[in-house]
Amino acid sequence: MRERIGPGWMCAFMAFLMVAWGEPEALPPQVSADRSTPQRAMRTFFNFAVRTRPQHDFALAGEGLDLSQLGLTAEARRAEGARLAEMLLTALDAKGYYIDVPSLPDTPATEVAHIPIHVQAKELYLANQGGVWLLSADSVARIPNFYDSAVTPEVRWVIDHLPPVFRSTLLGVAWWQYTGLFVLLLVALGVKRIVMFISEHYLIRWAAKTRFKWDEPIFRAVSQPVGMLIFAGILAVGFPNLQFGVRVSWLARLGLISLSGFSVIWLVYRLVDVFASYLEHLTAKTDSKLDDQLVPIIRKTLKVFVIVIGAIFLLQNLDVNVGSLLAGLGLGGLAFALAAQDSISNLFGSVMILLDRPFQIGDRVVIEGVDGTVEEVGLRSTRVRTFYGRSLVTIPNSKLVQASIDNLGARPGRAIRETISLTYSTTPEEMEAFAEGVRQIVLANPHTKKEPIYVYFHQFGAASLDVLLYCHIDTTQWEVELRERHRLFLEIIRLASEIGVEFAFPTQTVHVDSFPGAGSRPMGKGLSLPELAARAAAFGPEGRLSRPQSVDLKTITSKS
């Protein structure tokens, strides 16, 4: 991946910061030493320690250190105090620990016996020694280690053996510092590129060949964030060795902390996608669609959680009082709740959808006139893909709680209820054969449920004899329903053609009763009343014409 910021540009930018920021603004002149309060003690230290001050004298600055436990003579104590004061100032500047002197207590007596000079260096603190505030003896003993953590001995050795030309300055910055910054950026970018190259050309390819399915997505997800984190880490370790001014180091420290925090948040954020993909893989193996519905919500919730926790962690490392910040946010909580009541309603609506489960992803639903398939259930809204126009309709979850939802996808099968109209010329035997043939067609279809199946002569229509067909297609997919209805109806048409019955449609038949000169058309069979009574009784129980069970076509077929 091509780097957008080159080392040369970074050096020029850092040089601009060095000149623009320089050293901290001069504190009010204070030639005399006053260490009666913690604030005045640190003000006195910086007035004598900072090299750009007229009264600069490390020996006088060293008088603010408690050297009583060293057991030195007065002259040796003065020299040791000057050395330790210079080491302390150099380490504070190199680490970018900008001490806000006005924020320190300005009263001789305080409730706290020890006053840390910086929140990131709590091991260094001021203590009251008989009415005078000095850097404590324990803190003095820690100064060499504190100095070595900022400027390593190896770097100091290299600096001490550089040619004199590197000690000359340009715009107040030594040439060895320019050179060191360029080398540091070059090393950081080089290591980053090496790590990225190894990850992309070796680790990812190796992971693709292993049996474990998820190591390759993990390597792909963490490759770039880890490279950025290594880049920031190398700069954070090496930059204090360049010994820039406190403001430049402070700005660099904040920038590198922010870059490192962003890299960690980015790393975890991308791992959330891998974890969500793993959950999708697991839920795809289950029959329930509820877990499929939960995965997008888990993904979004984890991402929000990562961003919030990462932001809090980053602010804490930037010396921001998160507790006070959260307390301030709490004061505006009521106003925020009023402004976000719709969002909260949608959030509770999504919870109710998960608990009540009126539908699942993939179900066909009809919600207040919207007919389509549920594609996604989010924290705020539900998205439905319509059948007509294939548009995507977004419905707030708060409305779904009160809406009437017709879940067509929850049907155990797709019902077919059709009225098949035959002409009045159909004989009873043909009607029986037709009804039995339709039953066999339904039974022969592999996608139909085998019970219940209802095929019966239903009613006498105005222009037809109506047969009721009622059965179910065993599917929840609309496409399968359409296909199997198509196949069933084609089979019924072929059955009608084989039996010889005709489908009826609204018609009018004109019967000519007689022609001029001819008698009227005979009506009925001319049976006498006793004969009519005998025929009617023959259809009663055990009558010779009675067939209450209709004709058993299966028995007839087997006998033949």
C-alpha positions as CSV (number, residue, x, y, z in Angstrom):
1,M,0.0,0.0,0.0
2,R,1.5,3.4,-1.0
3,E,2.3,5.7,1.9
4,R,0.7,9.1,1.6
5,I,3.2,10.8,4.0
6,G,6.8,10.5,3.2
7,P,9.7,10.9,5.6
8,G,10.9,14.2,3.9
9,W,7.5,15.8,4.3
10,M,7.3,14.6,7.9
11,C,10.7,16.2,8.6
12,A,9.6,19.5,7.1
13,F,6.4,19.4,9.1
14,M,8.2,18.7,12.3
15,A,10.7,21.4,11.7
16,F,7.9,23.9,11.2
17,L,6.4,22.8,14.5
18,M,9.8,23.2,16.2
19,V,10.0,26.8,15.1
20,A,6.4,27.7,15.5
21,W,6.0,26.2,19.0
22,G,9.5,26.5,20.4
23,E,9.8,26.4,24.2
24,P,6.9,27.1,26.6
25,E,5.9,30.7,27.1
26,A,8.1,32.4,29.7
27,L,6.7,32.4,33.2
28,P,6.7,35.7,35.0
29,P,10.2,36.7,36.0
30,Q,11.3,35.3,39.3
31,V,15.0,35.6,39.9
32,S,14.9,34.8,43.6
33,A,14.2,31.2,44.7
34,D,10.8,30.8,46.3
35,R,9.7,27.3,47.2
36,S,7.1,28.0,49.8
37,T,4.3,26.4,47.8
38,P,4.3,23.6,45.2
39,Q,3.5,26.0,42.5
40,R,6.3,28.4,43.4
41,A,8.7,25.5,43.8
42,M,8.1,24.3,40.2
43,R,8.1,27.9,38.9
44,T,11.5,28.4,40.5
45,F,12.8,25.1,39.0
46,F,11.9,26.1,35.4
47,N,13.1,29.7,35.8
48,F,16.6,28.3,36.5
49,A,16.5,25.1,34.4
50,V,15.2,26.3,31.0
51,R,18.2,27.2,28.9
52,T,16.5,30.1,27.1
53,R,15.9,32.0,30.4
54,P,18.3,34.8,31.4
55,Q,18.7,33.4,34.8
56,H,19.4,29.9,33.6
57,D,21.5,27.9,36.1
58,F,21.2,24.2,36.6
59,A,22.9,24.4,39.9
60,L,20.3,26.8,41.3
61,A,17.6,24.6,39.8
62,G,19.1,21.6,41.5
63,E,18.6,23.3,44.9
64,G,14.9,22.3,44.5
65,L,15.9,18.7,44.8
66,D,16.1,16.9,48.1
67,L,19.7,15.5,48.1
68,S,19.9,15.0,51.8
69,Q,20.1,11.3,51.6
70,L,23.1,11.3,49.3
71,G,25.6,12.3,52.0
72,L,27.6,14.7,49.8
73,T,29.6,17.7,50.5
74,A,28.2,21.1,49.7
75,E,30.3,21.4,46.5
76,A,29.5,17.9,45.4
77,R,25.9,18.4,46.2
78,R,25.8,21.5,44.0
79,A,27.3,19.6,41.1
80,E,25.1,16.5,41.5
81,G,22.0,18.8,41.8
82,A,22.9,20.5,38.5
83,R,23.4,17.1,36.8
84,L,20.1,15.7,38.1
85,A,18.2,18.9,37.3
86,E,19.5,18.8,33.7
87,M,18.5,15.1,33.4
88,L,15.1,15.8,34.8
89,L,14.4,18.7,32.4
90,T,15.7,16.8,29.4
91,A,13.5,13.7,30.2
92,L,10.4,15.8,30.8
93,D,10.9,17.7,27.5
94,A,11.8,14.5,25.6
95,K,8.7,12.7,26.9
96,G,6.5,15.7,26.2
97,Y,5.3,16.0,29.8
98,Y,4.2,19.6,29.8
99,I,3.7,20.6,33.4
100,D,0.9,23.1,34.0
101,V,2.5,25.1,36.8
102,P,-0.5,27.4,37.4
103,S,-2.6,24.4,38.2
104,L,-0.4,23.3,41.1
105,P,-1.5,24.4,44.7
106,D,-0.2,27.9,45.7
107,T,-0.7,27.5,49.4
108,P,2.1,26.5,51.9
109,A,0.0,23.8,53.5
110,T,-2.1,21.3,51.5
111,E,-4.2,18.4,52.5
112,V,-2.0,16.1,50.3
113,A,1.5,15.5,51.6
114,H,2.8,14.5,48.1
115,I,2.1,16.5,44.9
116,P,3.0,14.7,41.7
117,I,4.6,17.0,39.1
118,H,2.7,15.3,36.2
119,V,-0.1,12.8,35.9
120,Q,2.1,10.5,33.7
121,A,5.0,10.7,36.1
122,K,3.4,10.1,39.5
123,E,6.7,8.5,40.7
124,L,8.1,12.1,40.8
125,Y,6.5,14.2,43.4
126,L,7.0,17.3,45.6
127,A,7.1,17.0,49.4
128,N,7.0,19.5,52.2
129,Q,10.4,19.6,53.9
130,G,10.0,22.0,56.9
131,G,8.0,24.6,55.1
132,V,9.9,24.2,51.8
133,W,8.6,22.2,48.9
134,L,11.3,20.1,47.3
135,L,11.4,17.2,44.9
136,S,11.4,14.3,47.3
137,A,14.4,12.1,48.0
138,D,12.6,9.1,46.6
139,S,11.9,11.0,43.4
140,V,15.5,12.1,43.1
141,A,16.6,8.5,43.3
142,R,14.3,7.7,40.4
143,I,15.6,10.5,38.1
144,P,18.4,8.4,36.4
145,N,15.9,5.7,35.5
146,F,13.4,8.2,34.3
147,Y,16.1,9.8,32.2
148,D,17.2,6.5,30.7
149,S,13.5,5.7,29.8
150,A,13.5,8.8,27.7
151,V,17.0,8.9,26.2
152,T,18.6,5.5,26.1
153,P,22.3,5.1,26.9
154,E,23.0,3.8,23.4
155,V,21.6,6.9,21.8
156,R,23.5,9.1,24.1
157,W,26.7,7.4,23.2
158,V,26.0,7.9,19.5
159,I,25.2,11.6,20.1
160,D,28.4,12.1,22.1
161,H,30.5,10.7,19.3
162,L,28.9,12.6,16.4
163,P,31.1,15.1,14.4
164,P,30.8,18.7,15.5
165,V,28.9,19.7,12.3
166,F,25.9,17.7,13.5
167,R,25.7,19.9,16.6
168,S,25.2,23.1,14.6
169,T,21.6,24.3,14.5
170,L,19.1,25.4,11.8
171,L,16.1,27.3,13.1
172,G,17.0,26.4,16.6
173,V,17.2,22.6,16.0
174,A,20.4,20.7,15.8
175,W,21.3,18.8,12.5
176,W,21.6,15.5,14.4
177,Q,17.9,15.9,15.4
178,Y,16.9,16.5,11.8
179,T,18.9,13.4,10.8
180,G,17.6,11.3,13.7
181,L,14.0,12.2,12.8
182,F,14.6,11.2,9.1
183,V,16.2,7.9,10.2
184,L,13.4,7.2,12.7
185,L,10.7,7.7,10.1
186,L,12.6,5.7,7.6
187,V,13.0,2.8,10.0
188,A,9.3,3.0,11.1
189,L,8.1,2.9,7.5
190,G,10.5,0.2,6.6
191,V,9.5,-2.1,9.4
192,K,5.8,-1.4,8.6
193,R,6.4,-2.4,5.0
194,I,8.3,-5.5,6.0
195,V,5.5,-6.6,8.3
196,M,2.8,-5.9,5.6
197,F,4.9,-7.8,3.0
198,I,5.3,-10.8,5.3
199,S,1.6,-10.8,6.2
200,E,0.3,-10.5,2.6
201,H,2.8,-12.8,0.9
202,Y,3.4,-15.5,3.5
203,L,1.0,-15.5,6.4
204,I,-2.2,-15.1,4.4
205,R,-1.1,-17.6,1.8
206,W,-0.1,-20.0,4.5
207,A,-3.4,-19.5,6.3
208,A,-5.3,-20.2,3.0
209,K,-3.8,-23.7,3.0
210,T,-4.6,-24.7,6.5
211,R,-7.6,-26.7,7.6
212,F,-8.7,-24.0,9.9
213,K,-11.1,-21.8,7.9
214,W,-10.9,-18.6,9.8
215,D,-7.2,-17.9,10.2
216,E,-7.0,-16.3,6.7
217,P,-9.8,-13.8,7.4
218,I,-8.2,-13.0,10.7
219,F,-4.8,-12.3,9.1
220,R,-6.5,-10.1,6.4
221,A,-8.4,-8.2,9.1
222,V,-5.4,-7.4,11.3
223,S,-2.7,-6.9,8.7
224,Q,-3.1,-3.2,8.1
225,P,-4.0,-2.2,11.7
226,V,-1.0,-4.1,13.1
227,G,1.2,-2.4,10.6
228,M,0.0,1.0,11.6
229,L,0.4,0.1,15.3
230,I,4.0,-1.0,14.8
231,F,4.7,2.2,12.9
232,A,3.3,4.3,15.8
233,G,5.1,2.1,18.4
234,I,8.5,2.6,16.8
235,L,8.0,6.4,16.6
236,A,6.8,6.5,20.2
237,V,9.8,4.6,21.5
238,G,12.4,6.5,19.3
239,F,11.1,10.0,19.3
240,P,12.0,11.0,22.9
241,N,15.6,10.2,22.1
242,L,15.7,13.1,19.7
243,Q,15.3,15.5,22.7
244,F,13.1,18.1,21.1
245,G,11.4,20.9,23.1
246,V,8.6,20.0,25.4
247,R,5.9,21.4,23.2
248,V,7.1,19.5,20.1
249,S,7.4,16.3,22.2
250,W,4.0,16.9,23.8
251,L,2.4,17.3,20.4
252,A,4.2,14.2,19.0
253,R,3.2,12.2,22.1
254,L,-0.5,13.1,21.7
255,G,-0.4,12.4,18.0
256,L,1.3,9.0,18.5
257,I,-1.1,8.0,21.3
258,S,-4.0,8.9,19.1
259,L,-2.5,7.0,16.2
260,S,-1.9,3.9,18.4
261,G,-5.4,4.1,19.9
262,F,-6.9,4.4,16.5
263,S,-4.9,1.4,15.3
264,V,-6.2,-0.7,18.2
265,I,-9.8,0.4,17.7
266,W,-9.4,-0.3,14.0
267,L,-8.0,-3.7,14.7
268,V,-10.8,-4.8,17.1
269,Y,-13.4,-3.2,14.8
270,R,-12.3,-5.4,11.9
271,L,-12.1,-8.5,14.1
272,V,-15.8,-7.8,14.9
273,D,-16.6,-8.4,11.2
274,V,-14.7,-11.7,11.3
275,F,-16.5,-12.7,14.4
276,A,-19.9,-11.8,12.8
277,S,-19.0,-13.8,9.7
278,Y,-18.2,-16.8,11.9
279,L,-21.7,-16.4,13.6
280,E,-23.3,-16.2,10.2
281,H,-21.5,-19.5,9.3
282,L,-22.9,-21.1,12.5
283,T,-26.4,-19.8,12.1
284,A,-26.6,-21.0,8.4
285,K,-26.5,-24.6,9.8
286,T,-29.6,-24.1,11.9
287,D,-33.2,-24.3,10.8
288,S,-34.3,-21.3,12.9
289,K,-33.9,-17.9,11.4
290,L,-33.9,-16.0,14.7
291,D,-30.2,-16.4,15.0
292,D,-29.8,-15.1,11.5
293,Q,-31.8,-12.1,12.6
294,L,-29.6,-11.6,15.7
295,V,-26.2,-11.5,13.8
296,P,-26.6,-8.1,12.2
297,I,-27.7,-6.6,15.5
298,I,-24.8,-8.2,17.4
299,R,-22.4,-6.9,14.7
300,K,-23.6,-3.3,15.0
301,T,-23.8,-3.4,18.8
302,L,-20.2,-4.7,19.1
303,K,-19.0,-2.1,16.7
304,V,-20.6,0.7,18.7
305,F,-19.2,-0.8,21.9
306,V,-15.7,-1.0,20.5
307,I,-15.8,2.6,19.4
308,V,-17.2,3.9,22.7
309,I,-14.8,1.9,24.9
310,G,-11.9,2.7,22.6
311,A,-12.7,6.4,22.7
312,I,-12.8,6.4,26.5
313,F,-9.5,4.5,26.6
314,L,-7.9,7.0,24.2
315,L,-9.2,10.0,26.1
316,Q,-7.8,8.6,29.3
317,N,-4.3,8.2,27.7
318,L,-4.6,11.8,26.4
319,D,-4.8,13.0,30.1
320,V,-8.5,13.9,29.7
321,N,-10.6,13.6,32.9
322,V,-13.2,11.1,31.5
323,G,-15.1,11.1,34.8
324,S,-15.7,14.8,34.6
325,L,-16.6,14.5,30.9
326,L,-19.1,11.8,31.6
327,A,-20.6,13.8,34.5
328,G,-21.0,16.8,32.1
329,L,-22.7,14.5,29.6
330,G,-25.0,13.3,32.3
331,L,-26.3,16.8,32.9
332,G,-27.5,16.9,29.3
333,G,-28.9,13.4,29.5
334,L,-32.5,14.5,29.8
335,A,-32.3,16.8,26.8
336,F,-30.6,14.1,24.9
337,A,-33.3,11.5,25.9
338,L,-36.0,13.9,24.7
339,A,-34.2,14.5,21.4
340,A,-33.6,10.8,20.9
341,Q,-36.9,9.4,22.0
342,D,-37.7,8.2,18.5
343,S,-34.4,6.3,18.4
344,I,-35.1,4.8,21.8
345,S,-38.6,3.8,20.7
346,N,-37.0,2.1,17.6
347,L,-34.5,0.4,19.8
348,F,-37.2,-1.0,22.1
349,G,-39.2,-2.0,19.0
350,S,-36.2,-4.1,17.7
351,V,-36.1,-5.8,21.2
352,M,-39.8,-6.6,21.0
353,I,-39.4,-8.0,17.5
354,L,-36.7,-10.3,18.7
355,L,-38.7,-11.4,21.7
356,D,-42.1,-11.7,20.0
357,R,-40.8,-12.9,16.7
358,P,-43.6,-11.8,14.4
359,F,-41.4,-12.6,11.4
360,Q,-37.9,-13.7,10.5
361,I,-35.5,-12.8,7.8
362,G,-36.7,-14.2,4.5
363,D,-40.4,-14.3,5.4
364,R,-42.9,-12.8,3.1
365,V,-44.9,-10.2,5.0
366,V,-47.6,-7.6,4.4
367,I,-47.2,-4.6,6.7
368,E,-49.6,-1.7,6.2
369,G,-49.8,-2.3,2.5
370,V,-46.1,-3.1,2.0
371,D,-45.8,-6.6,0.5
372,G,-42.4,-8.1,0.3
373,T,-39.6,-10.2,1.9
374,V,-37.8,-9.2,5.1
375,E,-34.1,-8.6,4.3
376,E,-32.7,-7.1,7.5
377,V,-33.8,-6.3,11.0
378,G,-31.7,-3.5,12.5
379,L,-31.5,-1.6,15.7
380,R,-33.5,1.3,14.2
381,S,-35.5,-0.1,11.3
382,T,-36.5,-3.2,9.3
383,R,-36.0,-3.4,5.6
384,V,-38.5,-5.1,3.3
385,R,-37.8,-5.9,-0.4
386,T,-41.1,-5.6,-2.3
387,F,-42.1,-8.0,-5.0
388,Y,-43.4,-5.4,-7.4
389,G,-40.7,-2.9,-8.4
390,R,-38.1,-4.7,-6.2
391,S,-37.8,-1.5,-4.1
392,L,-36.4,-1.5,-0.6
393,V,-38.8,-0.2,2.0
394,T,-37.5,0.9,5.4
395,I,-40.0,0.7,8.3
396,P,-39.1,2.1,11.7
397,N,-39.2,-0.6,14.4
398,S,-41.4,1.6,16.7
399,K,-44.2,1.4,14.1
400,L,-43.9,-2.4,13.8
401,V,-44.8,-2.8,17.5
402,Q,-48.3,-1.4,16.8
403,A,-48.7,-2.4,13.2
404,S,-50.8,-5.3,11.9
405,I,-48.3,-7.8,10.4
406,D,-49.5,-10.5,8.0
407,N,-46.7,-13.0,8.0
408,L,-47.3,-15.1,4.8
409,G,-43.9,-16.8,5.3
410,A,-45.1,-18.4,8.6
411,R,-47.8,-20.5,6.8
412,P,-47.0,-24.2,7.2
413,G,-47.8,-24.6,3.4
414,R,-49.2,-22.6,0.6
415,A,-52.9,-23.4,0.3
416,I,-54.6,-23.9,-3.1
417,R,-58.4,-23.4,-3.1
418,E,-59.8,-23.4,-6.6
419,T,-63.3,-23.9,-8.1
420,I,-63.1,-25.9,-11.3
421,S,-66.3,-25.4,-13.4
422,L,-67.5,-28.2,-15.7
423,T,-70.3,-28.0,-18.2
424,Y,-73.8,-29.3,-17.5
425,S,-73.3,-32.0,-20.1
426,T,-70.9,-33.8,-17.6
427,T,-72.4,-37.2,-16.6
428,P,-72.2,-38.4,-13.0
429,E,-69.7,-41.1,-13.9
430,E,-67.5,-38.5,-15.6
431,M,-67.8,-36.2,-12.6
432,E,-66.6,-39.1,-10.3
433,A,-63.7,-39.9,-12.7
434,F,-62.7,-36.3,-12.9
435,A,-62.7,-35.7,-9.1
436,E,-60.8,-38.9,-8.5
437,G,-58.2,-38.0,-11.2
438,V,-57.6,-34.6,-9.6
439,R,-56.9,-36.3,-6.2
440,Q,-54.4,-38.6,-7.9
441,I,-52.7,-35.6,-9.5
442,V,-52.3,-34.0,-6.1
443,L,-51.0,-37.2,-4.6
444,A,-48.5,-37.7,-7.4
445,N,-46.9,-34.2,-7.0
446,P,-43.8,-34.4,-4.7
447,H,-44.3,-30.9,-3.4
448,T,-47.9,-31.3,-2.2
449,K,-48.9,-32.3,1.3
450,K,-50.8,-35.6,1.2
451,E,-53.4,-34.5,3.6
452,P,-55.8,-32.9,3.8
453,I,-56.9,-33.1,0.1
454,Y,-60.5,-32.2,-0.7
455,V,-61.8,-32.7,-4.3
456,Y,-65.6,-32.7,-4.4
457,F,-68.5,-31.7,-6.6
458,H,-69.3,-28.5,-4.7
459,Q,-72.3,-26.7,-6.1
460,F,-74.6,-26.2,-9.1
461,G,-73.6,-22.9,-10.6
462,A,-75.6,-20.7,-12.9
463,A,-73.7,-22.1,-16.0
464,S,-71.6,-24.8,-14.6
465,L,-71.1,-27.8,-12.3
466,D,-68.5,-26.6,-9.7
467,V,-65.8,-28.9,-8.3
468,L,-63.9,-27.7,-5.2
469,L,-60.1,-28.3,-5.1
470,Y,-58.4,-27.7,-1.7
471,C,-54.8,-28.8,-1.0
472,H,-51.4,-27.5,0.2
473,I,-48.1,-27.1,-1.4
474,D,-45.3,-27.9,1.1
475,T,-43.2,-24.8,0.7
476,T,-42.7,-21.4,2.2
477,Q,-41.3,-19.9,-1.0
478,W,-43.5,-17.9,-3.3
479,E,-41.5,-19.1,-6.4
480,V,-42.0,-22.8,-5.6
481,E,-45.7,-22.1,-5.0
482,L,-46.2,-20.5,-8.4
483,R,-44.2,-23.3,-10.1
484,E,-46.2,-26.2,-8.5
485,R,-49.6,-24.5,-9.1
486,H,-48.6,-24.2,-12.7
487,R,-47.8,-28.0,-12.9
488,L,-51.0,-29.0,-11.0
489,F,-53.2,-27.0,-13.3
490,L,-51.6,-28.3,-16.5
491,E,-52.2,-31.9,-15.2
492,I,-55.8,-31.1,-14.6
493,I,-56.2,-29.8,-18.1
494,R,-54.7,-33.0,-19.5
495,L,-57.0,-35.0,-17.2
496,A,-60.1,-33.2,-18.5
497,S,-59.0,-33.9,-22.1
498,E,-58.5,-37.6,-21.4
499,I,-61.9,-38.1,-19.6
500,G,-63.8,-36.0,-22.2
501,V,-65.2,-33.3,-19.9
502,E,-65.3,-29.7,-20.8
503,F,-64.6,-26.6,-18.7
504,A,-67.6,-24.3,-18.4
505,F,-67.7,-20.6,-18.8
506,P,-70.6,-18.1,-18.5
507,T,-72.9,-18.9,-21.5
508,Q,-76.6,-18.7,-22.4
509,T,-78.3,-21.6,-24.2
510,V,-81.5,-20.9,-26.2
511,H,-83.8,-23.9,-26.6
512,V,-86.4,-23.7,-29.3
513,D,-89.5,-25.3,-27.9
514,S,-91.3,-25.8,-31.3
515,F,-91.4,-24.7,-34.9
516,P,-94.4,-23.4,-36.8
517,G,-96.7,-26.3,-37.7
518,A,-95.1,-28.7,-35.3
519,G,-96.2,-29.7,-31.8
520,S,-94.4,-28.8,-28.6
521,R,-91.2,-30.6,-27.5
522,P,-92.0,-33.4,-25.1
523,M,-91.1,-32.7,-21.5
524,G,-90.1,-35.4,-19.0
525,K,-90.7,-39.1,-19.3
526,G,-94.4,-39.1,-18.8
527,L,-94.3,-41.4,-15.7
528,S,-97.4,-41.9,-13.6
529,L,-97.5,-40.8,-10.0
530,P,-97.0,-44.3,-8.5
531,E,-94.0,-44.7,-10.9
532,L,-92.5,-41.4,-9.8
533,A,-92.9,-42.4,-6.2
534,A,-91.2,-45.7,-6.8
535,R,-88.3,-44.1,-8.6
536,A,-87.8,-41.6,-5.7
537,A,-88.0,-44.4,-3.2
538,A,-85.4,-46.3,-5.1
539,F,-82.8,-43.7,-4.2
540,G,-83.5,-44.2,-0.4
541,P,-81.8,-46.6,2.0
542,E,-80.9,-49.9,0.3
543,G,-82.8,-48.8,-2.8
544,R,-81.9,-50.3,-6.1
545,L,-80.8,-47.0,-7.5
546,S,-79.1,-45.7,-4.3
547,R,-75.3,-45.1,-4.5
548,P,-74.6,-43.0,-1.4
549,Q,-70.9,-43.9,-1.5
550,S,-70.6,-42.8,-5.2
551,V,-68.6,-45.0,-7.5
552,D,-65.4,-46.5,-6.3
553,L,-63.2,-46.1,-9.3
554,K,-60.2,-47.7,-7.7
555,T,-62.1,-50.9,-7.1
556,I,-63.4,-50.9,-10.7
557,T,-59.8,-50.4,-12.0
558,S,-58.4,-53.2,-9.9
559,K,-61.1,-55.6,-11.0
560,S,-60.6,-54.8,-14.6
